């Protein structure tokens, strides 16, 4: 999904935080019969986003190690840098949105989505000066938005619902975090961004949230994906990873103060701020992933969103072909958990 309000990391393979490491040989993933051998490190990257907090908590609390895994994670705000590192093999796991996966898959950067993390239900949106009160008034405006990102897809989708297109606005290419900061500093009148910048816009005497995913709650969800070869060769590690994630989700539910303390530095937010954003970015328990993924015989909503977003990218010339979601999504991992 992707998100953040810190500077872009320049070197994709430089880990900013490393999870606890252990050989863990013979450790069973919770509720599965798979054994994580811990011989192949998982190198994961994502941006600064509240929906990813469980991935960081699993590292801070040693849950990856508990399940026999060697996991390191890197915070890379720029999705292009993130996927370039993934394509180069510096990473074998990544977290972002379905629409991003459909675009990158079509461009030859193949990945397999295995776990849902969150949904944006007011977590993404368009902020504007108070003088701009309707989407129609965006016509001709300069809008800060990250090109080729989920934010651009959101902007295009919202415009299309009001008989406009990206051709009707002037886009200023900034990462979504930087777009929010630029709006807060008064450098742009309109920006497409995410939390906490949406809340900060509401606190700005001259700003407000024009529209958000509260009005469009089904189009942006975040997922973890692995390299196809990793999924084929190391299914035990994938399941152990999901088991560690469920441990982190359990801590968030049972001891939120401890969990939020684990991600204070990562998110740059207080416990109160983190708690407040969770209503806009609800974290998914495994049951929600199961529902969203469905099964191979009865596909869930993720397949539809993957294809729909791919059609959008093709319509604006970002991709040339529509990839099959069947190759990019594997529902068997989440469904192996009871």
Residue pairs with C-beta under 8 A, 6 or more apart in sequence:
1 47
1 49
1 51
1 95
1 96
1 97
1 100
1 118
1 120
1 124
1 150
1 194
1 220
1 221
1 222
2 46
2 47
2 49
2 79
2 95
2 96
2 97
2 100
2 149
2 150
2 176
2 194
2 222
3 47
3 48
3 49
3 50
3 51
3 176
3 177
3 194
3 195
4 47
4 48
4 49
4 75
4 77
4 175
4 176
4 177
5 48
5 177
5 180
5 181
5 196
5 197
5 268
6 48
6 75
6 77
6 177
6 268
7 77
8 76
8 77
8 78
8 81
8 175
8 178
9 16
9 74
9 75
9 76
9 77
9 78
9 81
10 81
12 45
12 74
12 76
12 81
12 82
12 84
12 85
12 90
12 91
13 74
13 85
13 90
13 91
14 74
15 43
15 72
15 73
15 74
16 73
16 74
16 75
17 56
17 59
17 72
17 73
17 74
17 75
17 266
18 59
18 72
18 73
19 58
19 59
19 60
19 62
19 64
19 65
19 69
19 70
19 71
19 72
19 73
20 59
20 62
20 64
20 65
21 41
21 65
21 70
21 71
21 72
22 38
22 65
22 68
22 69
22 70
23 38
23 68
23 70
24 36
24 37
24 38
24 65
24 66
24 67
24 68
24 69
24 70
25 37
25 38
25 39
25 68
26 35
26 68
27 35
27 36
27 38
27 66
27 67
27 68
27 240
28 34
28 35
28 36
28 67
28 68
29 35
29 36
29 67
29 68
29 236
29 239
29 240
29 242
29 243
30 67
30 243
30 246
30 247
31 243
31 337
31 338
32 239
32 240
32 243
32 336
32 337
34 235
34 236
34 239
34 240
35 68
35 236
36 67
36 68
36 69
36 236
36 237
36 239
36 240
37 68
37 236
37 237
38 68
38 69
38 70
38 237
40 70
40 230
40 233
40 234
40 237
41 70
41 71
41 72
42 64
42 69
42 70
42 71
42 72
42 92
42 93
42 230
42 237
42 241
43 71
43 72
43 73
43 74
43 90
43 91
43 92
43 93
44 55
44 71
44 72
44 73
44 74
44 91
44 92
44 93
44 94
44 95
44 224
45 73
45 74
45 75
45 76
45 82
45 85
45 86
45 91
45 93
45 94
45 95
46 52
46 55
46 73
46 75
46 76
46 82
46 94
46 95
46 96
47 75
47 76
47 77
47 79
47 82
47 96
47 177
48 75
48 77
48 177
48 266
48 267
48 268
49 194
49 222
49 281
50 118
50 123
50 195
50 267
50 269
50 274
50 277
50 278
50 281
51 117
51 118
51 120
51 123
51 222
51 281
51 283
52 95
52 117
52 118
52 222
53 252
53 259
53 262
53 263
53 266
53 267
53 274
53 283
54 117
54 245
54 248
54 249
54 252
54 283
55 73
55 95
55 117
55 224
55 245
55 248
56 73
56 262
56 263
56 266
57 63
57 248
57 251
57 252
57 259
57 262
57 263
58 64
58 71
58 244
58 245
58 247
58 248
59 71
59 73
60 262
60 263
61 247
61 248
61 251
61 262
63 244
63 245
63 247
63 248
64 70
64 71
64 241
64 244
66 244
66 247
67 240
67 241
67 243
67 244
67 247
68 240
69 237
69 240
69 241
69 244
71 241
71 244
74 85
74 91
75 266
76 82
76 85
77 175
77 177
78 175
79 96
79 100
79 146
79 148
79 149
80 148
82 91
82 94
82 96
83 94
83 104
83 109
85 91
86 92
86 94
86 109
86 111
86 227
87 108
87 109
92 226
92 227
92 230
93 224
93 225
93 226
93 227
93 230
93 241
94 111
94 224
94 225
95 117
95 222
95 223
95 224
95 225
96 150
96 222
96 223
96 225
97 150
97 220
97 221
97 222
97 223
98 113
98 220
98 221
98 223
98 302
98 305
98 306
98 309
99 150
99 153
99 219
99 220
99 305
99 306
99 309
99 312
99 313
100 149
100 150
101 111
101 113
101 223
101 225
101 306
101 328
102 306
102 307
102 309
102 310
102 313
102 323
102 325
102 328
103 148
103 309
103 310
103 313
103 318
103 319
104 111
105 111
105 310
105 323
105 327
105 328
106 310
106 313
106 314
106 319
106 320
106 321
106 322
106 323
107 319
110 227
110 228
110 327
110 328
111 225
111 226
111 227
111 228
111 328
112 225
112 226
112 227
112 228
112 231
112 327
112 328
112 329
112 330
113 223
113 224
113 225
113 302
113 328
113 329
113 330
114 223
114 224
114 225
114 226
114 231
114 238
114 242
114 330
114 333
114 334
115 223
115 224
115 241
115 242
115 245
115 289
115 333
115 334
116 221
116 222
116 223
116 284
116 288
116 289
116 292
116 293
116 302
116 334
117 221
117 222
117 223
117 224
117 283
117 284
118 221
118 222
118 281
118 282
118 283
118 284
119 217
119 218
119 220
119 221
119 222
119 281
119 282
119 284
120 194
120 213
120 217
120 220
120 221
120 280
120 281
121 213
121 214
121 217
121 279
121 280
121 281
121 282
122 198
122 212
122 213
122 214
122 217
122 279
122 280
122 281
123 194
123 195
123 198
123 212
123 213
123 220
123 277
123 280
123 281
124 150
124 151
124 154
124 192
124 193
124 194
124 195
124 198
124 212
124 213
124 220
125 154
125 192
125 193
125 194
125 198
125 209
125 210
125 211
125 212
125 213
125 214
126 135
126 138
126 143
126 154
126 155
126 158
126 190
126 191
126 192
126 209
126 210
126 211
126 212
127 180
127 183
127 190
127 191
127 193
127 197
127 198
127 201
127 207
127 208
127 209
127 210
128 138
128 189
128 190
128 191
128 207
128 208
128 210
129 189
129 190
129 206
129 207
130 206
130 207
130 208
132 138
132 141
132 189
132 190
132 210
133 210
134 210
135 158
135 159
135 161
135 162
135 164
135 210
135 211
136 162
136 164
138 159
138 164
138 168
138 169
138 190
138 210
139 164
139 168
139 169
140 168
140 169
140 170
141 169
141 170
141 189
141 190
142 169
142 170
142 171
142 172
142 188
142 189
142 190
143 155
143 169
143 170
143 171
143 172
143 188
143 190
143 191
143 192
144 172
144 174
144 178
144 179
144 182
144 183
144 188
144 190
144 191
144 192
144 193
145 151
145 152
145 155
145 171
145 172
145 173
145 174
145 176
145 179
145 191
145 192
146 152
146 173
146 174
146 175
146 176
146 179
146 192
147 171
147 173
148 318
149 175
149 176
150 176
150 220
151 176
151 179
151 192
151 193
151 194
152 166
152 171
152 192
153 219
153 309
153 312
153 313
154 192
154 213
154 216
154 219
154 220
155 166
155 169
155 192
156 165
156 166
156 312
156 316
157 216
157 219
157 312
158 211
158 216
159 165
159 166
159 168
159 169
166 316
172 179
172 188
174 182
174 191
176 192
176 193
176 194
177 193
177 194
177 197
179 188
179 191
179 192
179 193
179 197
180 191
180 193
180 194
180 197
180 198
180 200
180 201
181 197
182 188
182 191
183 189
183 190
183 191
183 193
183 197
183 201
183 207
184 197
184 200
184 201
184 204
184 207
186 206
190 210
191 197
195 277
195 280
195 281
196 269
196 273
196 277
198 209
198 212
198 280
199 273
199 276
199 277
201 207
201 208
201 209
202 208
202 209
212 280
213 219
213 220
213 280
214 280
218 301
218 305
219 305
219 309
221 292
221 302
221 305
223 302
224 241
224 245
225 328
226 238
230 237
230 238
231 238
231 330
235 333
238 333
239 333
239 336
239 337
242 286
242 333
242 334
242 337
243 337
246 285
246 286
246 337
248 259
249 283
249 285
249 286
251 258
251 259
252 259
252 283
256 271
256 275
257 271
260 271
260 274
260 275
261 271
263 274
264 270
264 271
267 273
267 274
269 277
284 292
286 334
286 337
289 334
290 331
290 334
290 335
290 337
291 300
292 300
292 301
292 302
293 299
293 300
293 302
293 329
293 331
293 334
293 335
294 300
294 301
294 302
294 303
294 331
295 331
295 335
296 326
296 331
296 332
299 325
299 331
300 331
302 325
302 329
303 325
303 326
303 329
306 325
306 328
306 329
307 322
307 325
310 319
310 322
310 323
311 322
313 319
314 320
314 321
314 322
